[in-house]
Amino acid sequence: MSWFKKDPLQIISFLSYGTSSHFYHRGRALEDETIDLDQKSLFNLILNTWKRFETDEIKHTKLKITLPNNRVFYSQTDKDGYYKVEETLTDLDQLINDEGWLIFEVSYDEATLKRTIQNQNRFPAELLIPREDSDFGVISDIDDTILHTGVVSILKWRVIYNTIFKHALNRIPLEGAAEFYHLLHKGPAGTKANPIFYVSHSPWNLYRYLEFFLRTNNFPKGPILLRSFRNMFKKKTADTKPQKQLEIENILKTYPNLPFILIGDSGEHDPDIYLEIVNTFPNRINAVYLRSVDDKKKINRVNALLDAYEKTPVLLVNSSKDAIAHAKRNGLIK
């Protein structure tokens, strides 16, 4: 007789991206700790934070991926429960909806695993394949770009406080950000489905928290690209690129014929990363918008960077209204 009931299993599929011939998907297999994002009490907020980081991953386990056309292939989780699937296929764009999303299923494929949610072993997943008529793509930071986080606060205490003690529904998006992103999503004609990609230095443990925030605050749906919690503490060499920069470069390489708009803030490393990307990918960036943060020293540093920069429109904006006005003048939005 077992005295302790084991938690059921789940598969958290991260919104990913690919092309008509490149299937690229990531996710994580975990025990279901029943994190209830609707609970707002202080106790539940602290408990949910604990559950996000004290995870029971399902390691070295075979997974099955099933596409809408019943094509099947397989993957396996690593020692942290993460999995990544890359396959060269054909005509994936024939399976997408009007917004460019390919909807499929992921399931466990191990006979010894019996603990699925309510005896179900079908977990939904989505992958974005930008439509061929897209005007451009948008790559946006999250922290202090669309979500107040306090990354410029002393010892990052506001980041810690907001993550642990604030419910996602109580986190305030920066004013006008969702409207701006929807205008970019629709493009200058107002009828397109331009892809939006969200990148952050946050760990994958916060994926569902951030996805819930974006969805409930009516931001356009898009891939959310984070980093491993374990890798956050690895010592980096001087020539090591930030994970965020590597993700952005991978997006640009995946869609070589698609121009992009970059959106970030002036608080941390976005100005340096974005300007280096503009130099690395000439003629690929239509505009860069950097939201101004409340730190005079950082603002002065960014202004000094921009004074000598004339290749691409790079704007330090105080509000979404400023960015919207510029985008309209330059024919990027309706």
Sine and cosine of phi, psi and omega as CSV:
sin_phi,cos_phi,sin_psi,cos_psi,sin_omega,cos_omega
0.00,0.00,0.72,-0.69,0.01,-1.00
-1.00,-0.05,0.81,-0.59,-0.01,-1.00
-0.99,0.15,-0.38,0.93,-0.06,-1.00
-0.88,-0.48,0.87,-0.50,0.01,-1.00
-0.97,0.25,0.78,-0.63,0.00,-1.00
-0.98,0.20,0.57,-0.82,0.03,-1.00
-0.93,0.37,0.52,-0.85,0.09,-1.00
-0.93,0.38,0.19,-0.98,-0.04,-1.00
-0.99,-0.16,0.41,-0.91,0.08,-1.00
-0.57,-0.82,0.29,-0.96,0.14,-0.99
-0.79,-0.61,0.87,-0.48,0.04,-1.00
-1.00,-0.08,0.94,-0.34,-0.01,-1.00
-1.00,-0.05,0.84,-0.55,0.03,-1.00
-0.99,0.13,0.70,-0.71,0.09,-1.00
-0.84,0.54,0.86,-0.52,-0.14,-0.99
-0.85,-0.53,-0.13,-0.99,-0.04,-1.00
-0.57,-0.82,0.41,-0.91,0.00,-1.00
-0.29,-0.96,-0.31,-0.95,0.02,-1.00
-0.74,-0.67,-0.04,-1.00,0.00,-1.00
-0.90,0.43,-0.33,0.94,-0.01,-1.00
-0.84,-0.53,-0.02,1.00,-0.06,-1.00
-0.81,-0.59,0.95,-0.33,0.05,-1.00
-1.00,-0.04,0.88,-0.47,-0.06,-1.00
-0.70,-0.71,0.91,-0.42,-0.11,-0.99
-0.59,-0.81,0.61,-0.79,0.01,-1.00
-0.76,-0.65,0.39,-0.92,0.04,-1.00
-0.10,-0.99,-0.20,-0.98,-0.02,-1.00
-0.51,-0.86,0.65,-0.76,0.02,-1.00
-0.97,-0.23,0.83,-0.56,-0.09,-1.00
-0.63,-0.78,0.31,-0.95,0.27,-0.96
-0.94,0.34,0.57,-0.82,-0.03,-1.00
-0.99,0.11,0.96,-0.29,-0.01,-1.00
-1.00,0.03,0.15,0.99,0.02,-1.00
0.78,0.62,0.84,0.54,0.13,-0.99
-0.97,0.24,0.89,-0.45,-0.04,-1.00
-0.98,-0.18,0.97,-0.26,-0.05,-1.00
-0.95,0.31,-0.21,0.98,0.02,-1.00
-1.00,0.07,-0.26,0.97,0.00,-1.00
-0.97,0.26,0.73,-0.68,-0.12,-0.99
-0.89,-0.46,-0.08,1.00,-0.03,-1.00
-0.91,0.41,0.43,-0.90,-0.02,-1.00
-0.86,0.51,-0.66,0.75,0.00,-1.00
-0.87,0.50,-0.72,0.69,-0.03,-1.00
-0.94,0.35,-0.54,0.84,0.05,-1.00
-0.90,0.44,-0.71,0.71,0.02,-1.00
-0.92,0.39,-0.67,0.74,0.00,-1.00
-0.89,0.46,-0.69,0.73,0.01,-1.00
-0.89,0.45,-0.64,0.77,0.04,-1.00
-0.89,0.46,-0.68,0.73,0.05,-1.00
-0.86,0.50,-0.69,0.72,-0.02,-1.00
-0.91,0.41,-0.54,0.84,0.00,-1.00
-0.90,0.44,-0.55,0.83,-0.09,-1.00
-0.97,-0.25,-0.38,0.93,0.06,-1.00
-0.99,-0.15,0.96,0.29,-0.11,-0.99
-1.00,-0.09,0.49,-0.87,0.11,-0.99
-0.95,-0.33,1.00,-0.04,-0.09,-1.00
-0.98,0.19,0.44,-0.90,0.06,-1.00
-0.98,-0.19,0.99,-0.13,-0.17,-0.99
-1.00,-0.01,0.47,-0.88,0.10,-1.00
0.75,0.66,0.76,0.65,-0.06,-1.00
-0.86,-0.50,0.68,-0.73,-0.03,-1.00
-0.97,0.24,0.71,-0.71,0.03,-1.00
-0.86,-0.52,0.45,-0.89,0.00,-1.00
-0.89,-0.46,0.76,-0.65,0.02,-1.00
-0.93,-0.37,0.80,-0.60,-0.04,-1.00
-0.85,-0.53,0.86,-0.51,0.00,-1.00
-1.00,0.06,0.26,-0.97,-0.02,-1.00
-0.86,0.50,-0.44,0.90,0.03,-1.00
-1.00,0.02,0.25,0.97,0.04,-1.00
0.94,0.34,0.23,0.97,0.13,-0.99
-0.96,0.29,0.66,-0.75,-0.10,-1.00
-0.80,-0.60,0.66,-0.75,0.19,-0.98
-0.54,-0.84,0.05,-1.00,-0.24,-0.97
-0.75,-0.67,0.37,-0.93,0.07,-1.00
-0.59,-0.81,0.01,-1.00,0.03,-1.00
-0.57,-0.82,0.64,-0.77,0.01,-1.00
-0.97,0.24,0.42,-0.91,0.05,-1.00
-1.00,-0.04,-0.24,-0.97,-0.07,-1.00
-0.93,0.37,-0.28,0.96,0.04,-1.00
-0.97,-0.25,0.15,0.99,0.02,-1.00
1.00,0.08,-0.04,1.00,0.01,-1.00
-0.98,0.19,0.47,-0.88,0.14,-0.99
-0.66,-0.75,0.47,-0.88,0.06,-1.00
-0.66,-0.75,0.76,-0.65,-0.05,-1.00
-0.88,-0.48,0.81,-0.58,0.11,-0.99
-0.76,-0.65,0.85,-0.53,0.00,-1.00
-0.67,-0.74,0.62,-0.78,0.13,-0.99
-1.00,-0.06,0.92,-0.40,-0.05,-1.00
-0.81,-0.58,-0.15,-0.99,0.02,-1.00
-0.72,-0.70,0.53,-0.85,0.15,-0.99
0.85,0.53,0.57,0.82,0.05,-1.00
-0.90,0.43,-0.46,0.89,0.00,-1.00
-0.92,0.39,-0.25,0.97,0.06,-1.00
-0.97,0.23,-0.17,0.99,-0.07,-1.00
-0.96,-0.28,0.00,1.00,-0.09,-1.00
-1.00,0.04,0.35,-0.94,0.08,-1.00
-1.00,0.02,-0.13,-0.99,-0.09,-1.00
-0.90,0.44,-0.42,0.91,-0.01,-1.00
-1.00,-0.04,-0.01,1.00,0.04,-1.00
1.00,-0.06,0.20,0.98,-0.07,-1.00
-1.00,-0.10,0.74,-0.67,0.13,-0.99
-0.99,-0.14,0.87,-0.49,-0.04,-1.00
-0.97,-0.24,0.80,-0.60,-0.05,-1.00
-0.56,-0.83,-0.15,-0.99,-0.07,-1.00
-0.78,-0.63,0.54,-0.84,0.13,-0.99
-0.84,-0.55,0.63,-0.77,-0.01,-1.00
-0.55,-0.83,0.33,-0.95,0.10,-1.00
-0.96,0.26,0.56,-0.83,0.00,-1.00
-0.77,-0.64,0.65,0.76,0.03,-1.00
-0.87,-0.49,0.84,-0.54,-0.05,-1.00
-0.90,0.44,-0.41,0.91,-0.06,-1.00
-0.99,0.12,-0.19,0.98,-0.01,-1.00
-1.00,-0.07,0.92,-0.40,-0.06,-1.00
-0.93,-0.36,-0.19,0.98,-0.16,-0.99
-1.00,-0.01,0.94,0.33,0.08,-1.00
-0.99,-0.16,0.30,-0.95,-0.06,-1.00
-0.92,0.40,0.88,-0.48,0.01,-1.00
0.73,0.68,0.65,0.76,0.02,-1.00
0.88,0.47,0.31,0.95,0.06,-1.00
-0.98,-0.19,0.60,-0.80,-0.02,-1.00
-0.71,-0.70,0.72,0.69,0.02,-1.00
-0.72,-0.70,0.93,-0.37,-0.08,-1.00
-0.90,-0.44,0.82,-0.57,-0.07,-1.00
-0.94,0.33,0.51,-0.86,0.03,-1.00
-0.55,-0.83,0.41,-0.91,-0.01,-1.00
-0.65,-0.76,0.58,-0.82,0.00,-1.00
-0.70,-0.72,0.74,-0.68,-0.04,-1.00
-1.00,-0.02,0.80,-0.60,0.14,-0.99
-0.86,-0.51,0.98,-0.18,-0.08,-1.00
-0.81,0.58,0.65,-0.76,0.00,-1.00
-0.92,0.38,0.51,-0.86,-0.07,-1.00
-0.91,0.42,-0.40,0.92,-0.02,-1.00
-1.00,-0.04,0.26,0.97,0.03,-1.00
-0.89,0.46,0.65,-0.76,0.03,-1.00
-0.96,0.27,-0.65,0.76,-0.03,-1.00
-0.19,-0.98,0.16,-0.99,0.13,-0.99
-0.94,-0.35,0.32,-0.95,0.03,-1.00
-0.83,-0.55,0.78,-0.63,0.09,-1.00
-0.89,-0.45,0.87,-0.50,-0.10,-1.00
-0.81,-0.58,0.66,-0.75,0.22,-0.98
-0.94,0.34,0.23,-0.97,0.05,-1.00
-0.94,-0.35,-0.79,0.61,-0.12,-0.99
-0.92,0.38,0.87,-0.49,0.00,-1.00
0.86,0.50,0.26,0.97,0.14,-0.99
-0.95,-0.30,-0.71,0.70,0.11,-0.99
-0.82,-0.58,-0.17,0.99,-0.05,-1.00
-0.70,-0.71,0.82,-0.57,0.08,-1.00
-0.90,0.43,0.87,-0.50,0.00,-1.00
-0.82,-0.57,-0.47,0.88,-0.03,-1.00
1.00,0.10,0.57,0.82,-0.03,-1.00
-0.93,0.37,-0.28,0.96,0.03,-1.00
-0.99,-0.15,0.10,0.99,0.01,-1.00
-0.97,0.25,0.36,-0.93,-0.01,-1.00
-0.88,0.48,0.79,-0.61,0.02,-1.00
0.85,0.53,0.30,0.95,0.01,-1.00
0.85,0.53,0.49,0.87,-0.08,-1.00
-0.90,0.44,-0.51,0.86,0.01,-1.00
-0.94,0.35,-0.58,0.82,0.05,-1.00
-0.87,0.49,-0.74,0.68,-0.01,-1.00
-0.89,0.46,-0.72,0.69,-0.02,-1.00
-0.89,0.46,-0.75,0.66,-0.05,-1.00
-0.89,0.45,-0.62,0.78,-0.03,-1.00
-0.93,0.37,-0.64,0.77,-0.09,-1.00
-1.00,0.06,-0.67,0.74,-0.21,-0.98
-0.95,-0.30,0.00,1.00,0.01,-1.00
-0.89,-0.45,0.77,-0.64,0.07,-1.00
-0.95,0.30,0.53,-0.85,-0.03,-1.00
-0.85,0.52,-0.55,0.84,0.02,-1.00
-0.93,0.36,-0.39,0.92,-0.01,-1.00
-1.00,-0.09,-0.05,1.00,0.07,-1.00
-0.98,0.19,0.74,-0.67,-0.12,-0.99
-0.99,-0.12,0.85,-0.52,0.09,-1.00
-0.95,0.32,0.46,-0.89,0.04,-1.00
-0.90,0.43,0.68,-0.73,-0.16,-0.99
-0.83,0.55,0.77,-0.64,0.07,-1.00
0.99,0.16,-0.06,1.00,-0.08,-1.00
-0.90,0.43,-0.73,0.69,-0.03,-1.00
-0.88,0.48,-0.65,0.76,0.03,-1.00
-0.88,0.48,-0.72,0.70,0.00,-1.00
-0.87,0.50,-0.69,0.72,-0.04,-1.00
-0.93,0.38,-0.58,0.81,0.05,-1.00
-0.93,0.37,-0.61,0.79,0.06,-1.00
-0.89,0.45,-0.67,0.74,0.05,-1.00
-0.91,0.41,-0.64,0.77,0.00,-1.00
-0.86,0.50,-0.61,0.79,-0.04,-1.00
-1.00,0.08,-0.37,0.93,0.08,-1.00
0.98,0.22,-0.03,-1.00,-0.07,-1.00
-0.90,0.45,-0.45,0.89,0.03,-1.00
-1.00,0.06,-0.28,0.96,-0.01,-1.00
0.98,0.22,0.23,0.97,-0.10,-1.00
-0.78,-0.62,0.02,1.00,-0.11,-0.99
-1.00,0.00,-0.01,-1.00,0.07,-1.00
-0.75,-0.67,0.86,0.51,-0.02,-1.00
-0.88,0.48,0.70,-0.71,-0.09,-1.00
-0.96,0.30,0.61,-0.79,0.06,-1.00
-0.89,-0.46,0.78,-0.63,0.04,-1.00
-0.88,-0.48,0.73,-0.69,0.00,-1.00
-0.94,-0.35,0.81,-0.59,0.01,-1.00
-0.84,-0.54,0.51,-0.86,-0.03,-1.00
-0.37,-0.93,0.40,-0.92,0.12,-0.99
-0.99,0.14,-0.06,1.00,-0.01,-1.00
-0.91,0.42,0.45,-0.89,0.02,-1.00
-0.98,0.22,0.35,-0.94,0.02,-1.00
-0.86,0.50,-0.36,0.93,0.02,-1.00
-0.85,0.52,-0.42,0.91,-0.02,-1.00
-0.99,-0.11,0.20,0.98,-0.09,-1.00
-0.84,0.54,-0.80,0.59,-0.07,-1.00
-0.91,0.41,-0.54,0.84,0.06,-1.00
-0.89,0.46,-0.74,0.68,-0.03,-1.00
-0.95,0.32,-0.63,0.78,0.03,-1.00
-0.89,0.46,-0.64,0.77,0.03,-1.00
-0.90,0.44,-0.68,0.73,0.02,-1.00
-0.88,0.48,-0.74,0.67,-0.02,-1.00
-0.89,0.45,-0.66,0.75,-0.03,-1.00
-0.93,0.36,-0.72,0.70,-0.07,-1.00
-0.95,0.30,-0.34,0.94,0.04,-1.00
-0.98,-0.19,0.26,0.97,0.18,-0.98
0.89,0.45,0.63,0.78,0.16,-0.99
-1.00,0.10,0.50,-0.86,0.06,-1.00
-0.85,0.53,0.63,-0.78,0.01,-1.00
-0.94,0.34,0.66,-0.75,0.03,-1.00
-0.31,-0.95,0.29,-0.96,0.07,-1.00
-0.83,0.56,0.65,-0.76,0.03,-1.00
-0.91,-0.41,0.88,-0.47,-0.15,-0.99
-0.90,-0.44,0.92,-0.40,-0.06,-1.00
-0.88,-0.48,-0.37,-0.93,0.01,-1.00
-0.64,-0.77,0.30,-0.96,-0.02,-1.00
-0.93,0.36,0.70,-0.72,0.04,-1.00
-0.87,0.49,-0.60,0.80,0.00,-1.00
-0.89,0.45,-0.62,0.78,-0.05,-1.00
-0.96,0.27,-0.26,0.97,-0.02,-1.00
-0.90,0.43,-0.40,0.91,-0.09,-1.00
-0.96,-0.28,0.07,1.00,0.04,-1.00
-0.96,0.27,0.65,-0.76,0.03,-1.00
-0.94,0.35,0.74,-0.67,-0.05,-1.00
-0.94,-0.35,0.59,-0.81,0.06,-1.00
-0.99,0.11,0.19,-0.98,-0.07,-1.00
-0.89,0.45,-0.50,0.87,-0.04,-1.00
-0.99,-0.13,0.17,0.99,0.04,-1.00
-0.98,0.20,0.82,-0.57,0.02,-1.00
-0.98,0.19,0.59,-0.81,0.08,-1.00
-0.86,0.51,0.52,-0.85,0.00,-1.00
-0.85,0.53,-0.61,0.79,0.02,-1.00
-0.86,0.51,-0.68,0.74,0.00,-1.00
-0.91,0.42,-0.65,0.76,0.03,-1.00
-0.89,0.46,-0.64,0.77,0.02,-1.00
-0.90,0.43,-0.69,0.72,-0.01,-1.00
-0.90,0.44,-0.69,0.73,0.01,-1.00
-0.89,0.46,-0.61,0.79,0.01,-1.00
-0.91,0.42,-0.62,0.78,0.05,-1.00
-0.89,0.46,-0.72,0.70,-0.01,-1.00
-0.89,0.46,-0.61,0.79,0.02,-1.00
-0.95,0.30,-0.52,0.85,0.00,-1.00
-0.93,0.38,-0.56,0.83,-0.02,-1.00
-0.85,-0.53,0.96,0.29,-0.13,-0.99
-0.91,0.42,-0.33,0.94,-0.03,-1.00
-0.98,-0.20,0.11,0.99,-0.06,-1.00
-0.95,-0.32,0.85,-0.52,0.09,-1.00
-0.96,0.27,0.28,-0.96,-0.07,-1.00
-0.69,-0.73,0.39,-0.92,0.18,-0.98
-0.91,-0.42,0.74,-0.67,0.00,-1.00
-0.96,-0.30,0.71,-0.71,0.00,-1.00
-0.77,-0.63,0.78,-0.62,0.01,-1.00
-0.47,-0.88,-0.45,-0.89,0.02,-1.00
-0.65,-0.76,0.18,-0.98,-0.07,-1.00
-1.00,-0.08,0.15,0.99,-0.14,-0.99
-0.99,0.16,-0.61,0.79,-0.11,-0.99
-0.86,-0.51,-0.92,-0.38,-0.13,-0.99
-0.95,-0.31,0.02,1.00,-0.06,-1.00
-0.82,0.57,-0.72,0.69,-0.02,-1.00
-0.83,0.55,-0.71,0.70,-0.02,-1.00
-0.91,0.40,-0.70,0.71,-0.01,-1.00
-0.89,0.45,-0.74,0.67,-0.09,-1.00
-0.92,0.39,-0.67,0.75,0.00,-1.00
-0.92,0.39,-0.59,0.81,0.07,-1.00
-0.91,0.42,-0.61,0.79,0.03,-1.00
-0.91,0.41,-0.66,0.75,0.04,-1.00
-0.86,0.50,-0.64,0.77,0.02,-1.00
-0.94,0.34,-0.59,0.81,-0.03,-1.00
-0.96,0.27,-0.54,0.84,-0.04,-1.00
-0.86,-0.51,0.94,0.34,-0.03,-1.00
-0.87,0.49,0.61,-0.79,0.04,-1.00
0.93,0.36,0.19,0.98,0.02,-1.00
-0.97,-0.22,-0.27,0.96,-0.09,-1.00
-0.94,-0.33,0.89,-0.46,-0.01,-1.00
-0.97,0.25,-0.58,0.82,-0.02,-1.00
-0.23,-0.97,0.41,-0.91,0.10,-1.00
-0.79,-0.61,0.81,-0.58,0.04,-1.00
-0.91,-0.41,0.84,-0.54,0.02,-1.00
-0.90,-0.43,0.90,-0.43,0.00,-1.00
-0.96,0.27,0.75,-0.66,-0.03,-1.00
-0.96,0.28,0.74,-0.67,0.05,-1.00
-0.96,-0.29,0.29,-0.96,-0.10,-1.00
-0.99,0.15,0.95,0.31,0.03,-1.00
-0.43,-0.90,0.97,-0.23,-0.13,-0.99
-0.87,0.49,-0.64,0.77,-0.02,-1.00
-0.89,0.46,-0.69,0.72,0.00,-1.00
-0.93,0.36,-0.61,0.79,0.03,-1.00
-0.89,0.46,-0.70,0.72,0.01,-1.00
-0.88,0.47,-0.62,0.78,0.01,-1.00
-0.91,0.42,-0.68,0.74,-0.01,-1.00
-0.92,0.39,-0.67,0.75,0.03,-1.00
-0.86,0.50,-0.61,0.79,0.03,-1.00
-0.90,0.43,-0.61,0.79,0.05,-1.00
-0.90,0.43,-0.67,0.74,-0.10,-0.99
-0.97,0.23,-0.44,0.90,-0.04,-1.00
-0.86,0.52,-0.54,0.84,-0.05,-1.00
-0.99,-0.17,0.28,0.96,-0.11,-0.99
-0.87,-0.49,0.86,-0.52,-0.07,-1.00
-0.75,-0.66,0.03,1.00,-0.12,-0.99
-0.94,0.34,-0.67,0.74,-0.07,-1.00
-0.70,-0.71,0.56,-0.83,0.07,-1.00
-0.86,0.52,0.92,-0.40,0.04,-1.00
-0.84,-0.54,0.91,-0.42,-0.11,-0.99
-0.89,-0.46,0.68,-0.73,0.18,-0.98
-0.99,-0.11,0.93,-0.37,-0.13,-0.99
-0.92,-0.39,0.55,-0.83,0.02,-1.00
-1.00,-0.02,-0.31,0.95,-0.03,-1.00
-0.41,-0.91,0.22,-0.98,0.06,-1.00
-0.91,0.41,-0.48,0.88,0.02,-1.00
-0.87,0.49,-0.64,0.77,0.03,-1.00
-0.89,0.46,-0.69,0.72,-0.01,-1.00
-0.92,0.40,-0.65,0.76,0.01,-1.00
-0.89,0.46,-0.69,0.72,-0.01,-1.00
-0.88,0.47,-0.69,0.72,0.02,-1.00
-0.91,0.41,-0.69,0.72,-0.01,-1.00
-0.89,0.46,-0.60,0.80,0.05,-1.00
-0.92,0.39,-0.69,0.72,-0.01,-1.00
-0.88,0.47,-0.50,0.87,-0.05,-1.00
-0.99,-0.16,0.23,0.97,0.11,-0.99
0.94,0.35,0.41,0.91,0.00,-1.00
-1.00,0.02,-0.44,0.90,0.00,-1.00
-0.69,-0.72,0.25,-0.97,-0.02,-1.00
-0.99,0.17,0.00,0.00,0.00,0.00
